[in-house]
């Protein structure tokens, strides 16, 4: 719905900014999938998406603080500190799928690690980013 | 005749006394049957309510032959080792589904294959040690199982 003078986008932007400042954190959905075949990595995918609606935060869960360079995006921070984030997130909940097949001539082992997509509260500071899992 | 009857009564009385009036010690040490095995016998639970059971595994991963840098090789080998470690934890905690198939023709084994699979959601596993040597990454992982963790 547009207002007559066309100020709606301007108002909405300011409302979003006020909401972000008042809550102090953005919400992101993060999921991860890794597949290894015969103990060698063959596929890896980290999916990050900003939440369109704020996630409900019922319980306090552990947080992770990552270093952030000036004006660095969250995707860039996660890409750089992927190992740290995965160890943090995997310690909470991780799905594992494994299929092994053995014959006299052939052996095939495939392991998949799946981090279920869930919402994380991300707080941006000048030189750091604090990531908290929400449940 | 009377003497032998008296002797028999004299000998059996203490035995009866021990059986009737003694405190049954075996009832205290007897374990309650919570789970019964496939053969119908009682299986004592491994995880006790007051104890914590720690499972330790070592996952192994190999770096791919073509990588952009040694750092990438290490990172990918570590991920593969983690996947192996998580698989081992799932296998030990949840169990493995095993499927075997043998094909026999003219009384001779033609083909034999075994497939195993496991799928689980693992919570609270930690990496305790990591080593990387000659392209092989070994990750030591542990998970602590307790009733309090299960209920949360």
Interface residues (C-beta under 8 A of the other chain):
Chain A: X34 X35 X36 X39 X40 X41 X44 X82 X83 X86 X87 X90 X91 X92 X93 X94 X95 X96 X97 X98 X99 X100 X101 X102 X103 X104 X111 X112 X113
Chain B: X60 X61 X62 X63 X64 X75 X76 X77 X78 X79 X80 X81 X82 X83 X84 X86 X87 X89 X90 X91 X111 X112 X113 X114 X115 X116 X117 X118 X119 X120 X121 X122 X123 X124 X125 X126 X127
